[in-house]
Amino acid sequence: MSPADTHEDSGIHCRLDELLAARGMTLTALSEAVGVSVVNLSVLKNDRAKAIRYSTLAAICDVLDCEVGDLLTRQRLAR
């Protein structure tokens, strides 16, 4: 079983809400700008995504004028 197949928390946190708020942008506006559905962005924003395409990640970062590390952070998990 690969790590992506488990139901454990990955420890990856998406800061999309914070970045959108800082830029005065809505999820709908981001959706239109990057060509990704609001539903898919919502899954990412709520830390429920299991994967993200590099092209989607790059498009989000371009629109939000941020780096990948600004959008996605790793939180250490308690052992």
PDB file of N, CA, C and O in Angstrom:
ATOM      1  N   MET A   1       0.849  -1.177   0.000  1.00  0.00           N
ATOM      2  CA  MET A   1       0.000   0.000   0.000  1.00  0.00           C
ATOM      3  C   MET A   1       0.893   1.238   0.000  1.00  0.00           C
ATOM      4  O   MET A   1       1.810   1.338   0.815  1.00  0.00           O
ATOM      5  N   SER A   2       0.636   2.174  -0.898  1.00  0.00           N
ATOM      6  CA  SER A   2       1.429   3.399  -0.968  1.00  0.00           C
ATOM      7  C   SER A   2       0.892   4.420   0.031  1.00  0.00           C
ATOM      8  O   SER A   2      -0.248   4.301   0.481  1.00  0.00           O
ATOM      9  N   PRO A   3       1.700   5.425   0.386  1.00  0.00           N
ATOM     10  CA  PRO A   3       1.230   6.437   1.346  1.00  0.00           C
ATOM     11  C   PRO A   3      -0.055   7.128   0.915  1.00  0.00           C
ATOM     12  O   PRO A   3      -0.869   7.500   1.760  1.00  0.00           O
ATOM     13  N   ALA A   4      -0.247   7.303  -0.394  1.00  0.00           N
ATOM     14  CA  ALA A   4      -1.461   7.967  -0.875  1.00  0.00           C
ATOM     15  C   ALA A   4      -2.706   7.108  -0.679  1.00  0.00           C
ATOM     16  O   ALA A   4      -3.825   7.621  -0.704  1.00  0.00           O
ATOM     17  N   ASP A   5      -2.518   5.793  -0.483  1.00  0.00           N
ATOM     18  CA  ASP A   5      -3.654   4.902  -0.313  1.00  0.00           C
ATOM     19  C   ASP A   5      -4.173   4.848   1.119  1.00  0.00           C
ATOM     20  O   ASP A   5      -5.265   4.331   1.356  1.00  0.00           O
ATOM     21  N   THR A   6      -3.426   5.363   2.062  1.00  0.00           N
ATOM     22  CA  THR A   6      -3.846   5.298   3.452  1.00  0.00           C
ATOM     23  C   THR A   6      -4.839   6.410   3.754  1.00  0.00           C
ATOM     24  O   THR A   6      -4.958   7.364   2.985  1.00  0.00           O
ATOM     25  N   HIS A   7      -5.542   6.294   4.856  1.00  0.00           N
ATOM     26  CA  HIS A   7      -6.508   7.316   5.247  1.00  0.00           C
ATOM     27  C   HIS A   7      -5.920   8.274   6.281  1.00  0.00           C
ATOM     28  O   HIS A   7      -6.644   9.072   6.877  1.00  0.00           O
ATOM     29  N   GLU A   8      -4.629   8.195   6.486  1.00  0.00           N
ATOM     30  CA  GLU A   8      -3.982   9.059   7.468  1.00  0.00           C
ATOM     31  C   GLU A   8      -3.817  10.471   6.917  1.00  0.00           C
ATOM     32  O   GLU A   8      -3.749  10.673   5.705  1.00  0.00           O
ATOM     33  N   ASP A   9      -3.753  11.430   7.808  1.00  0.00           N
ATOM     34  CA  ASP A   9      -3.509  12.820   7.463  1.00  0.00           C
ATOM     35  C   ASP A   9      -2.090  12.948   6.916  1.00  0.00           C
ATOM     36  O   ASP A   9      -1.141  12.444   7.517  1.00  0.00           O
ATOM     37  N   SER A  10      -1.949  13.616   5.787  1.00  0.00           N
ATOM     38  CA  SER A  10      -0.633  13.765   5.155  1.00  0.00           C
ATOM     39  C   SER A  10       0.236  14.795   5.854  1.00  0.00           C
ATOM     40  O   SER A  10       1.457  14.786   5.701  1.00  0.00           O
ATOM     41  N   GLY A  11      -0.384  15.681   6.620  1.00  0.00           N
ATOM     42  CA  GLY A  11       0.366  16.755   7.253  1.00  0.00           C
ATOM     43  C   GLY A  11       0.551  17.953   6.338  1.00  0.00           C
ATOM     44  O   GLY A  11       1.166  18.942   6.735  1.00  0.00           O
ATOM     45  N   ILE A  12       0.026  17.880   5.107  1.00  0.00           N
ATOM     46  CA  ILE A  12       0.111  19.001   4.172  1.00  0.00           C
ATOM     47  C   ILE A  12      -1.114  19.882   4.376  1.00  0.00           C
ATOM     48  O   ILE A  12      -2.245  19.397   4.386  1.00  0.00           O
ATOM     49  N   HIS A  13      -0.878  21.171   4.537  1.00  0.00           N
ATOM     50  CA  HIS A  13      -1.964  22.129   4.748  1.00  0.00           C
ATOM     51  C   HIS A  13      -1.960  23.140   3.614  1.00  0.00           C
ATOM     52  O   HIS A  13      -0.915  23.688   3.263  1.00  0.00           O
ATOM     53  N   CYS A  14      -3.124  23.383   3.047  1.00  0.00           N
ATOM     54  CA  CYS A  14      -3.277  24.364   1.978  1.00  0.00           C
ATOM     55  C   CYS A  14      -3.735  25.691   2.588  1.00  0.00           C
ATOM     56  O   CYS A  14      -4.727  25.747   3.316  1.00  0.00           O
ATOM     57  N   ARG A  15      -3.004  26.741   2.281  1.00  0.00           N
ATOM     58  CA  ARG A  15      -3.294  28.070   2.826  1.00  0.00           C
ATOM     59  C   ARG A  15      -4.102  28.933   1.849  1.00  0.00           C
ATOM     60  O   ARG A  15      -4.015  30.160   1.875  1.00  0.00           O
ATOM     61  N   LEU A  16      -4.882  28.282   0.995  1.00  0.00           N
ATOM     62  CA  LEU A  16      -5.611  28.999  -0.045  1.00  0.00           C
ATOM     63  C   LEU A  16      -6.533  30.071   0.527  1.00  0.00           C
ATOM     64  O   LEU A  16      -6.577  31.181  -0.002  1.00  0.00           O
ATOM     65  N   ASP A  17      -7.265  29.767   1.589  1.00  0.00           N
ATOM     66  CA  ASP A  17      -8.151  30.765   2.215  1.00  0.00           C
ATOM     67  C   ASP A  17      -7.387  32.021   2.608  1.00  0.00           C
ATOM     68  O   ASP A  17      -7.820  33.139   2.328  1.00  0.00           O
ATOM     69  N   GLU A  18      -6.254  31.824   3.255  1.00  0.00           N
ATOM     70  CA  GLU A  18      -5.455  32.961   3.721  1.00  0.00           C
ATOM     71  C   GLU A  18      -4.943  33.801   2.555  1.00  0.00           C
ATOM     72  O   GLU A  18      -4.971  35.030   2.611  1.00  0.00           O
ATOM     73  N   LEU A  19      -4.476  33.136   1.500  1.00  0.00           N
ATOM     74  CA  LEU A  19      -3.942  33.859   0.349  1.00  0.00           C
ATOM     75  C   LEU A  19      -5.042  34.603  -0.397  1.00  0.00           C
ATOM     76  O   LEU A  19      -4.837  35.729  -0.850  1.00  0.00           O
ATOM     77  N   LEU A  20      -6.201  33.978  -0.524  1.00  0.00           N
ATOM     78  CA  LEU A  20      -7.331  34.655  -1.170  1.00  0.00           C
ATOM     79  C   LEU A  20      -7.755  35.882  -0.367  1.00  0.00           C
ATOM     80  O   LEU A  20      -7.984  36.949  -0.937  1.00  0.00           O
ATOM     81  N   ALA A  21      -7.859  35.735   0.934  1.00  0.00           N
ATOM     82  CA  ALA A  21      -8.261  36.861   1.789  1.00  0.00           C
ATOM     83  C   ALA A  21      -7.253  38.007   1.688  1.00  0.00           C
ATOM     84  O   ALA A  21      -7.637  39.174   1.602  1.00  0.00           O
ATOM     85  N   ALA A  22      -5.981  37.672   1.699  1.00  0.00           N
ATOM     86  CA  ALA A  22      -4.935  38.704   1.622  1.00  0.00           C
ATOM     87  C   ALA A  22      -4.981  39.467   0.300  1.00  0.00           C
ATOM     88  O   ALA A  22      -4.547  40.616   0.222  1.00  0.00           O
ATOM     89  N   ARG A  23      -5.508  38.820  -0.732  1.00  0.00           N
ATOM     90  CA  ARG A  23      -5.557  39.450  -2.049  1.00  0.00           C
ATOM     91  C   ARG A  23      -6.954  39.966  -2.403  1.00  0.00           C
ATOM     92  O   ARG A  23      -7.170  40.492  -3.495  1.00  0.00           O
ATOM     93  N   GLY A  24      -7.894  39.812  -1.476  1.00  0.00           N
ATOM     94  CA  GLY A  24      -9.261  40.277  -1.713  1.00  0.00           C
ATOM     95  C   GLY A  24      -9.916  39.554  -2.877  1.00  0.00           C
ATOM     96  O   GLY A  24     -10.678  40.152  -3.636  1.00  0.00           O
ATOM     97  N   MET A  25      -9.621  38.268  -3.016  1.00  0.00           N
ATOM     98  CA  MET A  25     -10.119  37.480  -4.141  1.00  0.00           C
ATOM     99  C   MET A  25     -11.036  36.374  -3.630  1.00  0.00           C
ATOM    100  O   MET A  25     -10.823  35.828  -2.548  1.00  0.00           O
ATOM    101  N   THR A  26     -12.045  36.055  -4.408  1.00  0.00           N
ATOM    102  CA  THR A  26     -12.950  34.968  -4.045  1.00  0.00           C
ATOM    103  C   THR A  26     -12.501  33.665  -4.706  1.00  0.00           C
ATOM    104  O   THR A  26     -11.717  33.670  -5.655  1.00  0.00           O
ATOM    105  N   LEU A  27     -13.007  32.570  -4.192  1.00  0.00           N
ATOM    106  CA  LEU A  27     -12.720  31.264  -4.767  1.00  0.00           C
ATOM    107  C   LEU A  27     -13.288  31.192  -6.192  1.00  0.00           C
ATOM    108  O   LEU A  27     -12.691  30.572  -7.072  1.00  0.00           O
ATOM    109  N   THR A  28     -14.426  31.820  -6.407  1.00  0.00           N
ATOM    110  CA  THR A  28     -15.040  31.850  -7.734  1.00  0.00           C
ATOM    111  C   THR A  28     -14.152  32.588  -8.728  1.00  0.00           C
ATOM    112  O   THR A  28     -13.970  32.131  -9.856  1.00  0.00           O
ATOM    113  N   ALA A  29     -13.601  33.719  -8.319  1.00  0.00           N
ATOM    114  CA  ALA A  29     -12.713  34.485  -9.200  1.00  0.00           C
ATOM    115  C   ALA A  29     -11.451  33.693  -9.519  1.00  0.00           C
ATOM    116  O   ALA A  29     -10.981  33.701 -10.657  1.00  0.00           O
ATOM    117  N   LEU A  30     -10.902  33.009  -8.516  1.00  0.00           N
ATOM    118  CA  LEU A  30      -9.727  32.174  -8.750  1.00  0.00           C
ATOM    119  C   LEU A  30     -10.070  31.047  -9.711  1.00  0.00           C
ATOM    120  O   LEU A  30      -9.284  30.735 -10.606  1.00  0.00           O
ATOM    121  N   SER A  31     -11.226  30.440  -9.537  1.00  0.00           N
ATOM    122  CA  SER A  31     -11.674  29.365 -10.408  1.00  0.00           C
ATOM    123  C   SER A  31     -11.704  29.817 -11.862  1.00  0.00           C
ATOM    124  O   SER A  31     -11.216  29.117 -12.750  1.00  0.00           O
ATOM    125  N   GLU A  32     -12.271  30.975 -12.092  1.00  0.00           N
ATOM    126  CA  GLU A  32     -12.348  31.517 -13.448  1.00  0.00           C
ATOM    127  C   GLU A  32     -10.962  31.824 -14.003  1.00  0.00           C
ATOM    128  O   GLU A  32     -10.704  31.605 -15.187  1.00  0.00           O
ATOM    129  N   ALA A  33     -10.073  32.328 -13.156  1.00  0.00           N
ATOM    130  CA  ALA A  33      -8.737  32.723 -13.607  1.00  0.00           C
ATOM    131  C   ALA A  33      -7.849  31.528 -13.943  1.00  0.00           C
ATOM    132  O   ALA A  33      -7.024  31.604 -14.853  1.00  0.00           O
ATOM    133  N   VAL A  34      -8.015  30.426 -13.212  1.00  0.00           N
ATOM    134  CA  VAL A  34      -7.136  29.271 -13.433  1.00  0.00           C
ATOM    135  C   VAL A  34      -7.797  28.161 -14.246  1.00  0.00           C
ATOM    136  O   VAL A  34      -7.114  27.233 -14.679  1.00  0.00           O
ATOM    137  N   GLY A  35      -9.116  28.238 -14.462  1.00  0.00           N
ATOM    138  CA  GLY A  35      -9.794  27.219 -15.246  1.00  0.00           C
ATOM    139  C   GLY A  35      -9.989  25.907 -14.508  1.00  0.00           C
ATOM    140  O   GLY A  35      -9.996  24.837 -15.115  1.00  0.00           O
ATOM    141  N   VAL A  36     -10.147  25.996 -13.189  1.00  0.00           N
ATOM    142  CA  VAL A  36     -10.401  24.824 -12.349  1.00  0.00           C
ATOM    143  C   VAL A  36     -11.732  25.074 -11.647  1.00  0.00           C
ATOM    144  O   VAL A  36     -12.012  26.194 -11.221  1.00  0.00           O
ATOM    145  N   SER A  37     -12.544  24.039 -11.526  1.00  0.00           N
ATOM    146  CA  SER A  37     -13.869  24.227 -10.934  1.00  0.00           C
ATOM    147  C   SER A  37     -13.776  24.690  -9.476  1.00  0.00           C
ATOM    148  O   SER A  37     -12.806  24.408  -8.773  1.00  0.00           O
ATOM    149  N   VAL A  38     -14.800  25.397  -9.058  1.00  0.00           N
ATOM    150  CA  VAL A  38     -14.898  25.841  -7.665  1.00  0.00           C
ATOM    151  C   VAL A  38     -14.892  24.631  -6.738  1.00  0.00           C
ATOM    152  O   VAL A  38     -14.288  24.668  -5.666  1.00  0.00           O
ATOM    153  N   VAL A  39     -15.562  23.564  -7.150  1.00  0.00           N
ATOM    154  CA  VAL A  39     -15.626  22.351  -6.330  1.00  0.00           C
ATOM    155  C   VAL A  39     -14.220  21.788  -6.110  1.00  0.00           C
ATOM    156  O   VAL A  39     -13.863  21.444  -4.983  1.00  0.00           O
ATOM    157  N   ASN A  40     -13.423  21.692  -7.172  1.00  0.00           N
ATOM    158  CA  ASN A  40     -12.069  21.157  -7.028  1.00  0.00           C
ATOM    159  C   ASN A  40     -11.183  22.070  -6.191  1.00  0.00           C
ATOM    160  O   ASN A  40     -10.366  21.587  -5.407  1.00  0.00           O
ATOM    161  N   LEU A  41     -11.333  23.380  -6.346  1.00  0.00           N
ATOM    162  CA  LEU A  41     -10.557  24.304  -5.517  1.00  0.00           C
ATOM    163  C   LEU A  41     -11.004  24.215  -4.060  1.00  0.00           C
ATOM    164  O   LEU A  41     -10.184  24.342  -3.150  1.00  0.00           O
ATOM    165  N   SER A  42     -12.278  24.002  -3.838  1.00  0.00           N
ATOM    166  CA  SER A  42     -12.789  23.855  -2.479  1.00  0.00           C
ATOM    167  C   SER A  42     -12.202  22.619  -1.806  1.00  0.00           C
ATOM    168  O   SER A  42     -11.859  22.657  -0.625  1.00  0.00           O
ATOM    169  N   VAL A  43     -12.089  21.534  -2.550  1.00  0.00           N
ATOM    170  CA  VAL A  43     -11.473  20.311  -2.018  1.00  0.00           C
ATOM    171  C   VAL A  43     -10.035  20.603  -1.605  1.00  0.00           C
ATOM    172  O   VAL A  43      -9.589  20.168  -0.543  1.00  0.00           O
ATOM    173  N   LEU A  44      -9.316  21.331  -2.437  1.00  0.00           N
ATOM    174  CA  LEU A  44      -7.933  21.698  -2.122  1.00  0.00           C
ATOM    175  C   LEU A  44      -7.884  22.603  -0.894  1.00  0.00           C
ATOM    176  O   LEU A  44      -7.090  22.382   0.021  1.00  0.00           O
ATOM    177  N   LYS A  45      -8.728  23.607  -0.885  1.00  0.00           N
ATOM    178  CA  LYS A  45      -8.769  24.596   0.209  1.00  0.00           C
ATOM    179  C   LYS A  45      -9.081  23.969   1.560  1.00  0.00           C
ATOM    180  O   LYS A  45      -8.584  24.418   2.593  1.00  0.00           O
ATOM    181  N   ASN A  46      -9.906  22.932   1.545  1.00  0.00           N
ATOM    182  CA  ASN A  46     -10.319  22.276   2.787  1.00  0.00           C
ATOM    183  C   ASN A  46      -9.438  21.094   3.166  1.00  0.00           C
ATOM    184  O   ASN A  46      -9.818  20.267   3.994  1.00  0.00           O
ATOM    185  N   ASP A  47      -8.259  21.018   2.555  1.00  0.00           N
ATOM    186  CA  ASP A  47      -7.264  19.971   2.860  1.00  0.00           C
ATOM    187  C   ASP A  47      -7.804  18.564   2.642  1.00  0.00           C
ATOM    188  O   ASP A  47      -7.431  17.638   3.363  1.00  0.00           O
ATOM    189  N   ARG A  48      -8.677  18.395   1.657  1.00  0.00           N
ATOM    190  CA  ARG A  48      -9.195  17.068   1.349  1.00  0.00           C
ATOM    191  C   ARG A  48      -8.621  16.508   0.055  1.00  0.00           C
ATOM    192  O   ARG A  48      -8.931  15.378  -0.320  1.00  0.00           O
ATOM    193  N   ALA A  49      -7.787  17.286  -0.632  1.00  0.00           N
ATOM    194  CA  ALA A  49      -7.206  16.830  -1.898  1.00  0.00           C
ATOM    195  C   ALA A  49      -6.170  15.747  -1.641  1.00  0.00           C
ATOM    196  O   ALA A  49      -5.398  15.822  -0.686  1.00  0.00           O
ATOM    197  N   LYS A  50      -6.164  14.747  -2.500  1.00  0.00           N
ATOM    198  CA  LYS A  50      -5.166  13.679  -2.402  1.00  0.00           C
ATOM    199  C   LYS A  50      -4.027  13.929  -3.369  1.00  0.00           C
ATOM    200  O   LYS A  50      -2.946  13.357  -3.220  1.00  0.00           O
ATOM    201  N   ALA A  51      -4.260  14.782  -4.362  1.00  0.00           N
ATOM    202  CA  ALA A  51      -3.246  15.084  -5.371  1.00  0.00           C
ATOM    203  C   ALA A  51      -3.575  16.423  -6.011  1.00  0.00           C
ATOM    204  O   ALA A  51      -4.706  16.901  -5.928  1.00  0.00           O
ATOM    205  N   ILE A  52      -2.579  17.024  -6.649  1.00  0.00           N
ATOM    206  CA  ILE A  52      -2.780  18.240  -7.415  1.00  0.00           C
ATOM    207  C   ILE A  52      -1.831  18.199  -8.601  1.00  0.00           C
ATOM    208  O   ILE A  52      -0.662  17.841  -8.456  1.00  0.00           O
ATOM    209  N   ARG A  53      -2.323  18.557  -9.754  1.00  0.00           N
ATOM    210  CA  ARG A  53      -1.483  18.603 -10.947  1.00  0.00           C
ATOM    211  C   ARG A  53      -0.521  19.774 -10.834  1.00  0.00           C
ATOM    212  O   ARG A  53      -0.862  20.832 -10.307  1.00  0.00           O
ATOM    213  N   TYR A  54       0.685  19.561 -11.339  1.00  0.00           N
ATOM    214  CA  TYR A  54       1.669  20.647 -11.336  1.00  0.00           C
ATOM    215  C   TYR A  54       1.155  21.847 -12.130  1.00  0.00           C
ATOM    216  O   TYR A  54       1.409  22.991 -11.754  1.00  0.00           O
ATOM    217  N   SER A  55       0.444  21.597 -13.211  1.00  0.00           N
ATOM    218  CA  SER A  55      -0.075  22.702 -14.020  1.00  0.00           C
ATOM    219  C   SER A  55      -1.100  23.520 -13.240  1.00  0.00           C
ATOM    220  O   SER A  55      -1.149  24.743 -13.365  1.00  0.00           O
ATOM    221  N   THR A  56      -1.915  22.845 -12.439  1.00  0.00           N
ATOM    222  CA  THR A  56      -2.893  23.544 -11.600  1.00  0.00           C
ATOM    223  C   THR A  56      -2.187  24.334 -10.511  1.00  0.00           C
ATOM    224  O   THR A  56      -2.534  25.484 -10.241  1.00  0.00           O
ATOM    225  N   LEU A  57      -1.205  23.717  -9.895  1.00  0.00           N
ATOM    226  CA  LEU A  57      -0.430  24.383  -8.848  1.00  0.00           C
ATOM    227  C   LEU A  57       0.255  25.626  -9.404  1.00  0.00           C
ATOM    228  O   LEU A  57       0.235  26.685  -8.778  1.00  0.00           O
ATOM    229  N   ALA A  58       0.858  25.492 -10.575  1.00  0.00           N
ATOM    230  CA  ALA A  58       1.538  26.632 -11.205  1.00  0.00           C
ATOM    231  C   ALA A  58       0.549  27.744 -11.544  1.00  0.00           C
ATOM    232  O   ALA A  58       0.847  28.922 -11.349  1.00  0.00           O
ATOM    233  N   ALA A  59      -0.624  27.375 -12.050  1.00  0.00           N
ATOM    234  CA  ALA A  59      -1.625  28.380 -12.407  1.00  0.00           C
ATOM    235  C   ALA A  59      -2.123  29.135 -11.175  1.00  0.00           C
ATOM    236  O   ALA A  59      -2.276  30.356 -11.210  1.00  0.00           O
ATOM    237  N   ILE A  60      -2.372  28.408 -10.095  1.00  0.00           N
ATOM    238  CA  ILE A  60      -2.812  29.050  -8.846  1.00  0.00           C
ATOM    239  C   ILE A  60      -1.738  30.010  -8.350  1.00  0.00           C
ATOM    240  O   ILE A  60      -2.034  31.144  -7.973  1.00  0.00           O
ATOM    241  N   CYS A  61      -0.498  29.551  -8.353  1.00  0.00           N
ATOM    242  CA  CYS A  61       0.596  30.406  -7.881  1.00  0.00           C
ATOM    243  C   CYS A  61       0.781  31.631  -8.773  1.00  0.00           C
ATOM    244  O   CYS A  61       1.086  32.716  -8.277  1.00  0.00           O
ATOM    245  N   ASP A  62       0.599  31.470 -10.084  1.00  0.00           N
ATOM    246  CA  ASP A  62       0.695  32.615 -10.998  1.00  0.00           C
ATOM    247  C   ASP A  62      -0.369  33.651 -10.685  1.00  0.00           C
ATOM    248  O   ASP A  62      -0.073  34.842 -10.580  1.00  0.00           O
ATOM    249  N   VAL A  63      -1.615  33.197 -10.533  1.00  0.00           N
ATOM    250  CA  VAL A  63      -2.721  34.122 -10.280  1.00  0.00           C
ATOM    251  C   VAL A  63      -2.585  34.793  -8.919  1.00  0.00           C
ATOM    252  O   VAL A  63      -2.863  35.984  -8.780  1.00  0.00           O
ATOM    253  N   LEU A  64      -2.159  34.033  -7.917  1.00  0.00           N
ATOM    254  CA  LEU A  64      -2.042  34.586  -6.561  1.00  0.00           C
ATOM    255  C   LEU A  64      -0.688  35.246  -6.317  1.00  0.00           C
ATOM    256  O   LEU A  64      -0.448  35.796  -5.243  1.00  0.00           O
ATOM    257  N   ASP A  65       0.197  35.192  -7.316  1.00  0.00           N
ATOM    258  CA  ASP A  65       1.537  35.772  -7.210  1.00  0.00           C
ATOM    259  C   ASP A  65       2.235  35.272  -5.943  1.00  0.00           C
ATOM    260  O   ASP A  65       2.666  36.050  -5.092  1.00  0.00           O
ATOM    261  N   CYS A  66       2.329  33.950  -5.855  1.00  0.00           N
ATOM    262  CA  CYS A  66       2.947  33.336  -4.684  1.00  0.00           C
ATOM    263  C   CYS A  66       3.812  32.163  -5.112  1.00  0.00           C
ATOM    264  O   CYS A  66       3.809  31.771  -6.279  1.00  0.00           O
ATOM    265  N   GLU A  67       4.535  31.617  -4.183  1.00  0.00           N
ATOM    266  CA  GLU A  67       5.344  30.431  -4.401  1.00  0.00           C
ATOM    267  C   GLU A  67       4.583  29.220  -3.863  1.00  0.00           C
ATOM    268  O   GLU A  67       3.669  29.362  -3.051  1.00  0.00           O
ATOM    269  N   VAL A  68       4.964  28.044  -4.317  1.00  0.00           N
ATOM    270  CA  VAL A  68       4.324  26.811  -3.858  1.00  0.00           C
ATOM    271  C   VAL A  68       4.377  26.715  -2.332  1.00  0.00           C
ATOM    272  O   VAL A  68       3.403  26.297  -1.706  1.00  0.00           O
ATOM    273  N   GLY A  69       5.496  27.095  -1.735  1.00  0.00           N
ATOM    274  CA  GLY A  69       5.650  27.043  -0.284  1.00  0.00           C
ATOM    275  C   GLY A  69       4.768  28.031   0.462  1.00  0.00           C
ATOM    276  O   GLY A  69       4.533  27.874   1.660  1.00  0.00           O
ATOM    277  N   ASP A  70       4.276  29.053  -0.242  1.00  0.00           N
ATOM    278  CA  ASP A  70       3.313  29.982   0.367  1.00  0.00           C
ATOM    279  C   ASP A  70       1.929  29.347   0.415  1.00  0.00           C
ATOM    280  O   ASP A  70       1.135  29.617   1.316  1.00  0.00           O
ATOM    281  N   LEU A  71       1.656  28.498  -0.573  1.00  0.00           N
ATOM    282  CA  LEU A  71       0.337  27.879  -0.706  1.00  0.00           C
ATOM    283  C   LEU A  71       0.225  26.585   0.106  1.00  0.00           C
ATOM    284  O   LEU A  71      -0.783  26.346   0.771  1.00  0.00           O
ATOM    285  N   LEU A  72       1.258  25.764   0.044  1.00  0.00           N
ATOM    286  CA  LEU A  72       1.236  24.470   0.723  1.00  0.00           C
ATOM    287  C   LEU A  72       2.306  24.441   1.802  1.00  0.00           C
ATOM    288  O   LEU A  72       3.465  24.770   1.551  1.00  0.00           O
ATOM    289  N   THR A  73       1.911  24.048   2.996  1.00  0.00           N
ATOM    290  CA  THR A  73       2.879  23.924   4.095  1.00  0.00           C
ATOM    291  C   THR A  73       2.780  22.525   4.684  1.00  0.00           C
ATOM    292  O   THR A  73       1.755  21.853   4.567  1.00  0.00           O
ATOM    293  N   ARG A  74       3.847  22.110   5.306  1.00  0.00           N
ATOM    294  CA  ARG A  74       3.867  20.785   5.935  1.00  0.00           C
ATOM    295  C   ARG A  74       3.827  20.974   7.447  1.00  0.00           C
ATOM    296  O   ARG A  74       4.626  21.711   8.027  1.00  0.00           O
ATOM    297  N   GLN A  75       2.884  20.294   8.056  1.00  0.00           N
ATOM    298  CA  GLN A  75       2.771  20.335   9.512  1.00  0.00           C
ATOM    299  C   GLN A  75       3.256  19.001  10.037  1.00  0.00           C
ATOM    300  O   GLN A  75       2.821  17.945   9.577  1.00  0.00           O
ATOM    301  N   ARG A  76       4.143  19.051  10.984  1.00  0.00           N
ATOM    302  CA  ARG A  76       4.664  17.806  11.581  1.00  0.00           C
ATOM    303  C   ARG A  76       3.542  17.097  12.314  1.00  0.00           C
ATOM    304  O   ARG A  76       2.777  17.717  13.053  1.00  0.00           O
ATOM    305  N   LEU A  77       3.452  15.813  12.108  1.00  0.00           N
ATOM    306  CA  LEU A  77       2.422  15.008  12.756  1.00  0.00           C
ATOM    307  C   LEU A  77       2.978  14.410  14.051  1.00  0.00           C
ATOM    308  O   LEU A  77       4.148  14.033  14.113  1.00  0.00           O
ATOM    309  N   ALA A  78       2.150  14.329  15.060  1.00  0.00           N
ATOM    310  CA  ALA A  78       2.543  13.702  16.307  1.00  0.00           C
ATOM    311  C   ALA A  78       2.668  12.201  16.077  1.00  0.00           C
ATOM    312  O   ALA A  78       1.854  11.605  15.371  1.00  0.00           O
ATOM    313  N   ARG A  79       3.656  11.614  16.654  1.00  0.00           N
ATOM    314  CA  ARG A  79       3.857  10.157  16.482  1.00  0.00           C
ATOM    315  C   ARG A  79       3.318   9.395  17.644  1.00  0.00           C
ATOM    316  O   ARG A  79       3.399   8.167  17.669  1.00  0.00           O
TER     317      ARG A  79
END
